[in-house]
Amino acid sequence: MGLTIHWDLEFCGTEDEVQDKLKELKTCAEQLPFAAVRGPVLLDYSKWTVEKKHAKEGYGDWRDWASIQGTPVWETDATGKKAFCLNLVPGTGCEPMNIGLRQHNNSNVWAWRSFCKTQYAEEFAKCHLLVIRILDECKRLDILKGVKDEGGYWKTRDIKVLGISVNESTEMLQSLFGKLSKTGFQIKAPIVKQASKMTELEIDFAKKNKKILPASGKN
């Protein structure tokens, strides 16, 4: 539960072209205030499976979650497939942003479906806008198929819309967990410790911070 950005990527091209696209994204990310930028790396599905992960025989790091997230919409069996993935960490409390492309049946068609929950980020506005900024780059590189931003910013490019969305989401979650806690139900969720709300000062800051603010114009 919590405000999340979802995206679908798709590209038709060679393995070298896929790696070049992700390297361009990495160059862009390194110029932005991400907490961490890793990759791009090869995810080899001939060696990695969910079963191996559960048996603690997977990668043992961020690549396990990236491998799970990268399942294309057209298949559930990843055996023998490979993908290339870039791992970006917007900030503390925010989910990682896994940007990758996975090959379909040894063809020149590559795809990826993933998401990033920004609701519980300590610096919500910064993290949410960083994710949108990279998706803008994906669009520029012609690998973006679609975006669903639960904060409403992707379509509107209105920081006030994002502020209203996260504030309403936080209030709803706090109300829900508050009612559950009164029944004796033990709540263990980020919203209990980190209530993401955007104030007018944060909205003003986001408007003025040109380094992370995505391009203007509605999508």
Phi, psi and omega per residue, in radians:
M1 nan 2.515 3.129
G2 2.225 2.715 -3.077
L3 -0.994 2.228 -3.032
T4 -2.408 2.610 3.016
I5 -1.939 2.239 3.129
H6 -1.979 2.592 3.093
W7 -2.616 2.675 3.036
D8 -2.123 2.329 3.093
L9 -2.035 2.620 3.085
E10 -2.712 2.468 -3.118
F11 -2.674 2.499 3.066
C12 -2.028 1.975 -3.103
G13 3.085 -3.033 -3.095
T14 -1.459 2.934 3.102
E15 -1.067 -0.692 3.119
D16 -1.121 -0.686 3.130
E17 -1.156 -0.675 3.091
V18 -1.047 -0.824 3.140
Q19 -1.119 -0.643 3.113
D20 -1.118 -0.708 3.120
K21 -1.053 -0.816 -3.099
L22 -1.206 -0.565 3.081
K23 -1.167 -0.617 3.070
E24 -1.132 -0.721 3.107
L25 -1.107 -0.697 3.125
K26 -1.082 -0.753 3.123
T27 -1.024 -0.743 3.104
C28 -1.122 -0.813 -3.092
A29 -1.088 -0.617 -3.121
E30 -1.200 -0.281 3.103
Q31 -1.636 0.001 -3.130
L32 -1.982 2.803 -3.056
P33 -1.387 0.902 3.020
F34 -1.272 2.578 3.111
A35 -1.262 -0.522 3.120
A36 -2.721 2.523 3.074
V37 -2.312 2.069 -3.092
R38 -2.233 2.497 3.113
G39 1.612 -2.870 0.073
P40 -1.279 2.563 3.130
V41 -2.234 2.837 3.071
L42 -1.452 2.284 2.978
L43 -1.836 1.925 -3.038
D44 -1.726 1.818 -3.087
Y45 -1.360 -0.053 3.020
S46 -1.392 -0.306 -3.133
K47 -1.969 -0.348 -3.083
W48 -1.988 2.335 3.038
T49 -2.436 2.827 3.091
V50 -1.070 -0.656 3.141
E51 -1.080 -0.718 3.107
K52 -1.136 -0.657 3.117
K53 -1.083 -0.824 -3.139
H54 -1.092 -0.509 3.118
A55 -1.505 0.147 -3.124
K56 1.071 0.614 3.097
E57 -2.051 0.320 3.121
G58 -1.495 -2.672 3.131
Y59 -1.259 -0.576 -3.124
G60 1.389 0.288 3.105
D61 -2.610 -2.777 -3.042
W62 -1.019 -0.381 -3.098
R63 -1.165 -0.436 3.095
D64 -1.106 -0.868 3.133
W65 -1.159 -0.671 3.110
A66 -1.083 -0.694 3.140
S67 -1.128 -0.668 3.113
I68 -1.201 -0.772 -3.095
Q69 -1.142 -0.518 -2.976
G70 -1.407 0.270 -3.104
T71 -1.221 2.081 3.108
P72 -1.117 2.732 -3.079
V73 -1.156 -0.383 -3.020
W74 -1.576 -0.092 -3.070
E75 -2.570 2.703 3.044
T76 -1.992 -0.371 3.134
D77 -1.622 2.010 -3.084
A78 -1.740 0.048 -3.046
T79 -0.939 2.235 3.069
G80 1.434 -0.109 -3.115
K81 -1.483 2.906 3.048
K82 -2.471 2.756 -3.134
A83 -2.544 2.835 3.026
F84 -2.106 2.352 -3.014
C85 -2.428 2.503 3.064
L86 -1.977 2.274 -3.111
N87 -1.926 2.098 -3.118
L88 -2.103 2.327 3.101
V89 -1.947 1.877 -3.105
P90 -1.123 -0.650 -3.112
G91 2.991 3.056 -3.114
T92 -1.053 2.288 3.113
G93 1.531 -0.208 -3.133
C94 -1.658 2.504 3.050
E95 -1.137 2.706 3.069
P96 -1.219 2.718 3.090
M97 -1.882 1.881 3.122
N98 -1.700 1.988 -3.137
I99 -1.964 2.033 -3.113
G100 -2.661 3.136 3.066
L101 -2.479 2.269 -3.129
R102 -2.046 2.427 -3.034
Q103 -1.283 2.497 3.108
H104 -1.880 1.950 3.046
N105 0.874 0.805 3.093
N106 0.975 0.453 3.132
S107 -1.744 -2.994 3.073
N108 -1.626 0.240 3.110
V109 -1.741 2.224 -3.124
W110 -2.235 2.541 -3.126
A111 -2.619 2.919 -3.128
W112 -2.818 2.462 3.036
R113 -2.318 2.246 -3.081
S114 -2.703 -3.124 -3.136
F115 -2.763 2.841 3.110
C116 -2.497 2.080 3.100
K117 -1.502 2.051 -3.111
T118 -1.774 -0.174 -3.017
Q119 -0.862 -0.699 -2.989
Y120 -1.752 0.233 3.111
A121 -1.172 2.445 3.103
E122 -1.131 -0.610 3.051
E123 -2.000 1.362 -2.994
F124 -0.991 -0.924 -3.055
A125 -1.028 -0.791 3.138
K126 -1.051 -0.851 -3.090
C127 -1.137 -0.766 -3.130
H128 -1.089 -0.753 -3.120
L129 -1.231 -0.536 3.077
L130 -1.127 -0.720 3.099
V131 -1.088 -0.798 3.115
I132 -1.085 -0.680 -3.139
R133 -1.048 -0.745 3.125
I134 -1.215 -0.616 3.088
L135 -1.167 -0.557 3.019
D136 -1.071 -0.697 3.114
E137 -1.172 -0.656 3.079
C138 -1.066 -0.686 3.096
K139 -1.128 -0.744 3.129
R140 -1.092 -0.631 -3.133
L141 -1.452 0.027 3.074
D142 1.093 0.708 3.051
I143 -2.111 0.004 -3.103
L144 -1.562 2.194 3.110
K145 -1.711 -0.692 -3.125
G146 -2.962 2.718 -3.141
V147 -2.392 2.410 2.976
K148 -2.174 1.894 -3.127
D149 -1.837 1.903 -3.122
E150 -1.167 -0.236 3.086
G151 -1.497 -0.172 3.090
G152 1.403 0.000 -3.055
Y153 -1.331 -0.628 -3.083
W154 -0.949 -0.750 -3.108
K155 -1.463 -0.694 -2.996
T156 -1.572 -0.511 -3.009
R157 0.955 0.601 -3.129
D158 -2.035 1.934 -3.079
I159 -1.117 -0.477 3.107
K160 -1.211 -0.609 3.079
V161 -1.090 -0.739 3.105
L162 -1.100 -0.744 3.127
G163 -1.060 -0.780 3.118
I164 -1.096 -0.735 -3.104
S165 -1.091 -0.843 -3.098
V166 -1.238 -0.611 3.115
N167 -1.144 -0.739 3.112
E168 -1.155 -0.697 3.127
S169 -1.119 -0.763 3.133
T170 -1.100 -0.777 3.140
E171 -1.094 -0.693 3.128
M172 -1.139 -0.785 -3.120
L173 -1.172 -0.722 3.130
Q174 -1.131 -0.665 3.104
S175 -1.131 -0.770 -3.140
L176 -1.100 -0.842 -3.107
F177 -1.224 -0.519 3.086
G178 -1.123 -0.742 3.117
K179 -1.164 -0.682 -3.140
L180 -1.172 -0.676 -3.116
S181 -1.142 -0.515 3.129
K182 -1.207 -0.347 3.112
T183 -1.518 -0.035 -3.117
G184 1.659 -0.008 3.134
F185 -1.282 2.183 -3.112
Q186 -1.369 2.113 -3.109
I187 -1.694 2.131 3.042
K188 -2.184 1.569 -3.093
A189 -2.591 2.633 -3.141
P190 -0.975 -0.567 -3.069
I191 -1.089 -0.438 3.142
V192 -1.196 -0.658 -3.110
K193 -1.634 -0.589 -3.036
Q194 -2.216 1.784 3.126
A195 -1.678 1.792 -3.090
S196 -1.366 1.970 3.059
K197 -2.360 2.448 3.132
M198 -1.752 2.176 3.081
T199 -1.608 2.987 3.115
E200 -1.072 -0.606 3.128
L201 -1.147 -0.696 3.125
E202 -1.201 -0.654 3.092
I203 -1.116 -0.745 3.116
D204 -1.123 -0.699 3.115
F205 -1.084 -0.788 -3.119
A206 -1.079 -0.628 3.122
K207 -1.148 -0.625 -3.045
K208 -1.557 -0.291 -3.081
N209 -1.454 1.527 -3.043
K210 -1.179 -0.362 -3.079
K211 -1.195 -0.575 -3.120
I212 -1.947 -0.264 -3.074
L213 -1.177 2.132 3.131
P214 -1.082 2.889 -3.141
A215 -1.004 2.516 3.120
S216 -1.321 2.938 -3.133
G217 1.832 2.433 -3.087
K218 -1.448 2.605 3.096
N219 -1.740 nan nan
